[in-house]
Amino acid sequence: MVYVAGPTAVGKTALSVALAQHFKTEVLSCDARQCYQEMTIGTAVPSAEEQQGIPHHFIQNQSIQRHFGAGDFEKAGLKLLDRLFQKHNTVVMVGGSGLYAQALIEGLDVFPKVDQTSINIVSKLYQTEGLEGLQKALAKKDPDYYQKVDLKNPRRLIRALEVCESAQKPYSSFLGQSAHTRPFSTQTLLLGMPRAQLYERINQRVEQMVTAGLEEEARRLYPYRNLPALQTVGYQEWFAHFEGKLTRQATLAEIQKNSRRYAKRQMTWFQKRENMPLEMEGLAPALKAALELLDCI
């Protein structure tokens, strides 16, 4: 499996399609939001034109009413790969959701079942003290994981605190305990570009999304704003605007800012796994460099 990774707006879709054309194969999306049917513009779902006739999997195949997490992706992805590798020697995976990619490539750690009492305790903490309350609680209960986790991601903090509360043991004590084997090898291609250039691409993409109707899409999804699928950049800012907390101009600026921050966190995630970025200086040179690297396997 060839995994095309990298931050948002770097050009992953174009390279993954080019690679799929080269290997005459299919593409798996490991994007935690593009899998939802009701979300199109804000998740930058590749259009039919961008897909260029290449079969894509896990694109808008779930409803926001059902949370589709990394564990679900791992199970469904392994089942799909078993079928795809019967007719293809190489399969391409693309997406910037590092945890989803890790789930399929390496497998996820096994955690104890969380009881409802612990869920309620953490939920009340979040409601009363917000993100800062979660951060302080995690720093106290699991300082090791506190140093590693994305402290701006409430879902990650809530999950860790629920395990800590229920098991009465640090969340980090369950990490790295499970060994998984896969019947395929994986080569990761991490795409990158100079930060200023990437940030400009992100700003332009957000403007294009707004022109394409992102505000209308968010307004349609506003009744479902509390669902896990919608706790994401590009929608939360509009929800705040609809509630009178942000002007329209401030909403656009906030989406751009949060998208840039997300891209930075993505690169930190991938680079911690010792991946060296492949500079995305246009599709043709990137494809040439990718194929040269893959030929060295």
SEGUTI-180510 format. One record per residue (C-alpha): residue in three letters; residue number from 1; y, z negated, x. Coordinates in steps of 0.2 Angstrom, whole numbers. Each point is the difference from the previous one (the first is absolute). Layout:
+------+-----+-------+-------+-------+
| code | pos | north |    up |  east |
+------+-----+-------+-------+-------+
|  ala | NUM |     Y |     Z |     X |
...
+------+-----+-------+-------+-------+
% end
This chain:
+------+-----+-------+-------+-------+
| code | pos | north |    up |  east |
+------+-----+-------+-------+-------+
|  met |   1 |     0 |     0 |     0 |
|  val |   2 |    17 |     5 |     6 |
|  tyr |   3 |    13 |   -13 |    -6 |
|  val |   4 |    18 |     6 |     0 |
|  ala |   5 |    11 |   -16 |     0 |
|  gly |   6 |    18 |    -4 |     2 |
|  pro |   7 |    16 |    -6 |    -9 |
|  thr |   8 |     7 |     7 |   -16 |
|  ala |   9 |     9 |    17 |     1 |
|  val |  10 |    -7 |     4 |    17 |
|  gly |  11 |   -10 |    16 |    -5 |
|  lys |  12 |   -18 |    -7 |    -3 |
|  thr |  13 |    -3 |    11 |   -15 |
|  ala |  14 |     4 |    17 |     9 |
|  leu |  15 |   -11 |    -4 |    15 |
|  ser |  16 |   -14 |    -7 |   -10 |
|  val |  17 |    -1 |    16 |   -11 |
|  ala |  18 |     2 |    11 |    16 |
|  leu |  19 |   -15 |   -10 |     8 |
|  ala |  20 |   -10 |     2 |   -16 |
|  gln |  21 |     3 |    19 |     0 |
|  his |  22 |    -6 |     1 |    18 |
|  phe |  23 |   -16 |   -10 |    -3 |
|  lys |  24 |    -3 |     8 |   -17 |
|  thr |  25 |    -1 |   -18 |    -8 |
|  glu |  26 |     7 |   -12 |   -12 |
|  val |  27 |    13 |   -14 |     0 |
|  leu |  28 |     0 |   -18 |    -5 |
|  ser |  29 |    16 |    -9 |    -4 |
|  cys |  30 |     1 |   -18 |     6 |
|  asp |  31 |    17 |    -4 |    -8 |
|  ala |  32 |     1 |   -16 |   -10 |
|  arg |  33 |    11 |     8 |   -13 |
|  gln |  34 |    -4 |    19 |    -1 |
|  cys |  35 |   -16 |    -5 |    -9 |
|  tyr |  36 |     9 |    -5 |   -16 |
|  gln |  37 |     2 |    14 |   -13 |
|  glu |  38 |    16 |    -6 |    -7 |
|  met |  39 |     9 |     0 |    16 |
|  thr |  40 |     5 |    16 |     8 |
|  ile |  41 |    18 |     2 |     6 |
|  gly |  42 |     2 |   -17 |     8 |
|  thr |  43 |   -17 |     1 |     9 |
|  ala |  44 |     3 |    17 |     7 |
|  val |  45 |   -16 |     7 |    -7 |
|  pro |  46 |    -3 |    17 |     8 |
|  ser |  47 |     3 |    15 |   -12 |
|  ala |  48 |   -13 |    13 |    -3 |
|  glu |  49 |    10 |    11 |    12 |
|  glu |  50 |     0 |   -13 |    14 |
|  gln |  51 |   -19 |    -2 |    -3 |
|  gln |  52 |    -3 |    19 |     3 |
|  gly |  53 |   -16 |     0 |   -10 |
|  ile |  54 |    -8 |   -13 |    11 |
|  pro |  55 |   -10 |   -12 |   -11 |
|  his |  56 |     8 |   -17 |     1 |
|  his |  57 |    -8 |   -17 |    -5 |
|  phe |  58 |     8 |   -16 |    -6 |
|  ile |  59 |    15 |     9 |    -6 |
|  gln |  60 |     6 |    -7 |   -17 |
|  asn |  61 |   -18 |    -4 |    -5 |
|  gln |  62 |     4 |   -18 |    -6 |
|  ser |  63 |    11 |    -8 |   -14 |
|  ile |  64 |    13 |   -13 |     5 |
|  gln |  65 |    -9 |   -11 |   -13 |
|  arg |  66 |   -14 |    -2 |    12 |
|  his |  67 |     4 |    -7 |    17 |
|  phe |  68 |    -9 |    11 |    13 |
|  gly |  69 |     0 |   -11 |    16 |
|  ala |  70 |    -6 |     3 |    18 |
|  gly |  71 |   -18 |    -7 |    -5 |
|  asp |  72 |    -1 |    13 |   -14 |
|  phe |  73 |     6 |    14 |    11 |
|  glu |  74 |   -14 |    -5 |    13 |
|  lys |  75 |   -14 |     1 |   -12 |
|  ala |  76 |     6 |    16 |    -9 |
|  gly |  77 |     4 |     8 |    17 |
|  leu |  78 |   -17 |    -3 |     8 |
|  lys |  79 |    -8 |     7 |   -15 |
|  leu |  80 |    11 |    15 |     1 |
|  leu |  81 |    -3 |     3 |    18 |
|  asp |  82 |   -18 |    -1 |    -2 |
|  arg |  83 |     1 |    15 |   -11 |
|  leu |  84 |    13 |     9 |    10 |
|  phe |  85 |    -9 |    -2 |    17 |
|  gln |  86 |   -15 |     9 |    -8 |
|  lys |  87 |    10 |    16 |     0 |
|  his |  88 |    13 |    -2 |    13 |
|  asn |  89 |    -1 |    -6 |    18 |
|  thr |  90 |    18 |    -6 |     0 |
|  val |  91 |    10 |    -8 |   -14 |
|  val |  92 |    19 |    -4 |     1 |
|  met |  93 |     8 |   -16 |    -6 |
|  val |  94 |    19 |    -2 |    -1 |
|  gly |  95 |    11 |   -14 |    -5 |
|  gly |  96 |    11 |   -14 |     6 |
|  ser |  97 |    -8 |   -15 |    -9 |
|  gly |  98 |    -8 |    -7 |    16 |
|  leu |  99 |   -10 |   -13 |    -9 |
|  tyr | 100 |    -9 |    13 |   -11 |
|  ala | 101 |    -4 |    10 |    15 |
|  gln | 102 |    -7 |   -15 |     9 |
|  ala | 103 |   -10 |    -4 |   -15 |
|  leu | 104 |    -9 |    17 |     1 |
|  ile | 105 |    -1 |     2 |    19 |
|  glu | 106 |    -5 |   -18 |     4 |
|  gly | 107 |    -3 |   -10 |   -16 |
|  leu | 108 |     9 |   -15 |    -7 |
|  asp | 109 |    -3 |   -18 |     4 |
|  val | 110 |   -10 |   -10 |   -13 |
|  phe | 111 |    10 |   -14 |    -8 |
|  pro | 112 |    -5 |   -14 |   -12 |
|  lys | 113 |     3 |     1 |   -18 |
|  val | 114 |    16 |    -7 |    -6 |
|  asp | 115 |     1 |   -12 |   -14 |
|  gln | 116 |    12 |     2 |   -15 |
|  thr | 117 |     8 |   -17 |     5 |
|  ser | 118 |     5 |     7 |    17 |
|  ile | 119 |     7 |    16 |    -8 |
|  asn | 120 |    11 |   -10 |   -12 |
|  ile | 121 |     6 |   -12 |    14 |
|  val | 122 |     6 |    15 |    11 |
|  ser | 123 |     7 |    10 |   -15 |
|  lys | 124 |    11 |   -15 |    -5 |
|  leu | 125 |     6 |    -2 |    18 |
|  tyr | 126 |     5 |    18 |     0 |
|  gln | 127 |     9 |    -1 |   -16 |
|  thr | 128 |    10 |   -16 |     5 |
|  glu | 129 |     3 |     3 |    18 |
|  gly | 130 |    -2 |    19 |     2 |
|  leu | 131 |    -4 |     8 |    16 |
|  glu | 132 |     7 |   -13 |    11 |
|  gly | 133 |   -11 |   -13 |    -8 |
|  leu | 134 |   -16 |    10 |     4 |
|  gln | 135 |     6 |     2 |    18 |
|  lys | 136 |     2 |   -18 |     2 |
|  ala | 137 |   -16 |    -5 |    -8 |
|  leu | 138 |   -10 |    13 |    11 |
|  ala | 139 |     8 |    -6 |    16 |
|  lys | 140 |    -6 |   -17 |    -4 |
|  lys | 141 |   -18 |     4 |    -6 |
|  asp | 142 |    -4 |    14 |    12 |
|  pro | 143 |    13 |     2 |    15 |
|  asp | 144 |   -12 |    13 |     8 |
|  tyr | 145 |     0 |    12 |   -14 |
|  tyr | 146 |    19 |    -4 |    -3 |
|  gln | 147 |     3 |     8 |    17 |
|  lys | 148 |    -9 |    16 |    -4 |
|  val | 149 |     3 |     4 |   -19 |
|  asp | 150 |    14 |    10 |    -7 |
|  leu | 151 |    11 |   -14 |    -6 |
|  lys | 152 |    10 |    12 |   -11 |
|  asn | 153 |   -16 |     4 |   -10 |
|  pro | 154 |    -2 |   -13 |   -14 |
|  arg | 155 |   -17 |     7 |    -5 |
|  arg | 156 |    -7 |    -3 |    17 |
|  leu | 157 |     7 |   -18 |     1 |
|  ile | 158 |    -6 |    -4 |   -18 |
|  arg | 159 |   -18 |     6 |     5 |
|  ala | 160 |     0 |   -10 |    16 |
|  leu | 161 |     6 |   -16 |    -9 |
|  glu | 162 |   -12 |     2 |   -14 |
|  val | 163 |   -14 |     0 |    12 |
|  cys | 164 |     7 |   -15 |    10 |
|  glu | 165 |     2 |   -10 |   -16 |
|  ser | 166 |   -17 |     4 |    -7 |
|  ala | 167 |   -10 |    -1 |    16 |
|  gln | 168 |    10 |   -14 |     8 |
|  lys | 169 |    -1 |    10 |    16 |
|  pro | 170 |    12 |    12 |     8 |
|  tyr | 171 |    -1 |    18 |    -6 |
|  ser | 172 |    -1 |     5 |    19 |
|  ser | 173 |   -16 |    -9 |     2 |
|  phe | 174 |    -9 |    13 |   -11 |
|  leu | 175 |     7 |    15 |    10 |
|  gly | 176 |   -11 |    10 |    12 |
|  gln | 177 |   -16 |    -8 |    -6 |
|  ser | 178 |    -8 |    15 |    -7 |
|  ala | 179 |    -7 |    14 |    10 |
|  his | 180 |    -2 |    17 |    -9 |
|  thr | 181 |    -8 |    16 |     6 |
|  arg | 182 |     4 |    17 |    -6 |
|  pro | 183 |   -10 |    16 |     1 |
|  phe | 184 |    15 |    10 |     6 |
|  ser | 185 |    12 |    -1 |    15 |
|  thr | 186 |    19 |     0 |    -3 |
|  gln | 187 |    14 |     7 |    11 |
|  thr | 188 |    17 |    -6 |    -5 |
|  leu | 189 |    16 |    11 |     2 |
|  leu | 190 |    15 |   -10 |    -1 |
|  leu | 191 |    16 |    10 |    -3 |
|  gly | 192 |    17 |    -6 |     6 |
|  met | 193 |    17 |     7 |     3 |
|  pro | 194 |    17 |    -8 |     7 |
|  arg | 195 |     5 |   -14 |   -11 |
|  ala | 196 |    17 |     8 |    -4 |
|  gln | 197 |    -8 |    16 |    -5 |
|  leu | 198 |   -13 |    -9 |   -11 |
|  tyr | 199 |    13 |   -10 |    -9 |
|  glu | 200 |    10 |    15 |    -4 |
|  arg | 201 |   -15 |     9 |    -7 |
|  ile | 202 |    -3 |   -16 |   -11 |
|  asn | 203 |    18 |     0 |    -6 |
|  gln | 204 |    -1 |    18 |    -5 |
|  arg | 205 |   -17 |    -2 |    -8 |
|  val | 206 |     7 |   -14 |   -11 |
|  glu | 207 |    14 |    11 |    -5 |
|  gln | 208 |   -12 |    14 |    -5 |
|  met | 209 |   -10 |   -12 |   -10 |
|  val | 210 |    15 |    -5 |   -10 |
|  thr | 211 |     4 |    18 |    -3 |
|  ala | 212 |   -18 |     3 |    -6 |
|  gly | 213 |     2 |   -14 |   -13 |
|  leu | 214 |    -5 |   -16 |     8 |
|  glu | 215 |    12 |   -10 |   -11 |
|  glu | 216 |    -8 |     7 |   -15 |
|  glu | 217 |   -18 |    -3 |     6 |
|  ala | 218 |     5 |   -19 |     4 |
|  arg | 219 |     8 |    -2 |   -17 |
|  arg | 220 |   -16 |     6 |    -8 |
|  leu | 221 |   -10 |   -12 |    10 |
|  tyr | 222 |    12 |   -15 |    -3 |
|  pro | 223 |   -11 |    -8 |   -13 |
|  tyr | 224 |   -14 |    -1 |    12 |
|  arg | 225 |    11 |    -7 |    14 |
|  asn | 226 |   -10 |   -16 |     3 |
|  leu | 227 |   -16 |     9 |     3 |
|  pro | 228 |    -6 |    -1 |    19 |
|  ala | 229 |     1 |    19 |     2 |
|  leu | 230 |    19 |     0 |    -3 |
|  gln | 231 |     4 |   -13 |    12 |
|  thr | 232 |     6 |    13 |    12 |
|  val | 233 |    14 |     8 |     8 |
|  gly | 234 |     8 |    14 |   -11 |
|  tyr | 235 |    -3 |    -9 |   -16 |
|  gln | 236 |     5 |   -18 |     2 |
|  glu | 237 |    18 |     5 |     5 |
|  trp | 238 |     2 |    10 |   -16 |
|  phe | 239 |    -7 |   -14 |   -10 |
|  ala | 240 |    14 |   -11 |     7 |
|  his | 241 |    12 |    14 |    -4 |
|  phe | 242 |    -6 |     0 |   -18 |
|  glu | 243 |     3 |   -19 |    -1 |
|  gly | 244 |    18 |     2 |     5 |
|  lys | 245 |    -3 |    -8 |    18 |
|  leu | 246 |     4 |    16 |    10 |
|  thr | 247 |    11 |    15 |    -3 |
|  arg | 248 |    -7 |    17 |     1 |
|  gln | 249 |     7 |     3 |    17 |
|  ala | 250 |    -6 |   -16 |     7 |
|  thr | 251 |   -17 |     4 |    -8 |
|  leu | 252 |    -1 |    16 |    10 |
|  ala | 253 |     5 |    -9 |    16 |
|  glu | 254 |   -12 |   -14 |    -3 |
|  ile | 255 |   -15 |    12 |    -2 |
|  gln | 256 |     5 |     9 |    16 |
|  lys | 257 |     2 |   -17 |    10 |
|  asn | 258 |   -17 |    -7 |    -7 |
|  ser | 259 |    -9 |    17 |     4 |
|  arg | 260 |     7 |    -1 |    18 |
|  arg | 261 |    -6 |   -18 |     2 |
|  tyr | 262 |   -17 |     5 |    -8 |
|  ala | 263 |    -2 |    14 |    13 |
|  lys | 264 |     4 |   -12 |    14 |
|  arg | 265 |   -14 |   -12 |    -6 |
|  gln | 266 |   -12 |    15 |    -1 |
|  met | 267 |     3 |     4 |    18 |
|  thr | 268 |    -2 |   -18 |     5 |
|  trp | 269 |   -17 |     0 |    -9 |
|  phe | 270 |    -7 |    15 |     8 |
|  gln | 271 |     7 |    -3 |    18 |
|  lys | 272 |    -8 |   -17 |     0 |
|  arg | 273 |   -17 |     9 |    -1 |
|  glu | 274 |     4 |     8 |    16 |
|  asn | 275 |     4 |    17 |    -8 |
|  met | 276 |    12 |    11 |    10 |
|  pro | 277 |    12 |    11 |   -11 |
|  leu | 278 |    -2 |    19 |     0 |
|  glu | 279 |    18 |     6 |     0 |
|  met | 280 |     2 |    10 |   -16 |
|  glu | 281 |    12 |    14 |     6 |
|  gly | 282 |    -4 |    13 |   -12 |
|  leu | 283 |   -17 |     4 |    -9 |
|  ala | 284 |    -6 |    14 |    12 |
|  pro | 285 |     2 |   -11 |    16 |
|  ala | 286 |    -7 |   -15 |    -8 |
|  leu | 287 |   -15 |     9 |    -6 |
|  lys | 288 |    -3 |     8 |    17 |
|  ala | 289 |     1 |   -18 |     8 |
|  ala | 290 |   -11 |    -7 |   -13 |
|  leu | 291 |   -14 |    13 |     2 |
|  glu | 292 |     1 |    -2 |    19 |
|  leu | 293 |    -2 |   -19 |    -2 |
|  leu | 294 |   -15 |     2 |   -12 |
|  asp | 295 |    -8 |    13 |    12 |
|  cys | 296 |    -1 |   -14 |    13 |
|  ile | 297 |   -11 |   -11 |   -11 |
+------+-----+-------+-------+-------+
% end
